[in-house]
């Protein structure tokens, strides 16, 4: 679930292994590029943490961030089809 705090949308994702986490990152990168909206992220082994805010809007959360977050969720659930969606 995305959390809005300190003018950012944040969420952490957990995968079964490093390769799955990196596959997710690549797909998110393609989506982000298509929306011309680039997240801050970090990963460690099977975990990926993403933060979203719109720099052009003074580094605050906008509909642009919410749209990208929804797309990121769709990608995540394609990796975890049995996980319950919020």
C-alpha positions in Angstrom: 0.0 0.0 0.0 1.3 3.5 -0.9 1.8 5.9 2.0 1.7 9.6 1.5 4.0 11.4 3.9 6.4 14.3 3.8 5.2 15.3 0.3 6.0 11.9 -1.2 4.2 8.7 -2.0 6.2 5.7 -0.8 5.9 2.0 -1.0 8.2 -1.0 -0.5 7.9 -4.2 -2.5 9.2 -7.6 -1.7 10.0 -10.4 -4.2 11.1 -14.0 -4.0 14.6 -13.2 -5.2 17.0 -10.6 -6.7 16.2 -11.5 -10.3 12.4 -10.9 -9.8 13.1 -7.6 -8.1 15.3 -6.4 -11.0 12.7 -7.6 -13.5 10.2 -5.4 -11.7 12.6 -2.4 -11.7 13.1 -2.8 -15.4 9.3 -2.8 -16.1 8.8 0.2 -13.8 11.6 2.0 -15.6 9.8 1.5 -19.0 6.5 2.7 -17.6 8.1 5.7 -15.9 9.9 6.7 -19.1 6.7 6.4 -21.1 5.0 8.8 -18.6 8.1 11.1 -18.5 8.0 10.7 -14.7 11.0 9.2 -12.9 10.9 7.9 -9.4 13.5 7.7 -6.7 14.1 4.1 -5.8 16.5 1.8 -4.1 16.9 -1.9 -3.9 18.6 -4.4 -1.7 18.5 -8.1 -2.8 14.8 -8.8 -3.1 13.4 -5.5 -1.9 12.6 -2.4 -3.9 11.6 0.9 -2.2 10.0 3.7 -4.4 9.3 7.3 -3.6 7.2 9.5 -5.9 6.8 13.3 -6.0 6.5 15.8 -8.9 9.6 18.0 -9.1 7.9 20.4 -11.5 5.1 21.0 -8.9 7.5 21.9 -6.1 8.3 18.4 -5.0 4.9 17.4 -3.8 2.4 14.6 -4.7 0.2 15.2 -7.7 -2.1 13.2 -9.9 1.0 12.4 -12.0 2.4 10.5 -9.0 -0.9 8.7 -8.3 -1.1 7.6 -12.0 2.4 6.2 -11.9 1.8 4.5 -8.6 -1.3 2.8 -10.0 0.8 1.5 -12.9 3.5 0.3 -10.6 0.9 -1.6 -8.6 -0.3 -3.3 -11.8 3.3 -4.4 -12.5 3.8 -5.6 -9.0 0.6 -7.7 -9.1 1.7 -9.3 -12.3 4.6 -10.7 -10.3 2.3 -11.7 -7.5 -1.0 -12.7 -9.1 -2.3 -14.5 -6.0 -1.7 -11.6 -3.6 -4.7 -9.7 -2.6 -5.0 -6.3 -4.2 -6.1 -3.4 -2.0 
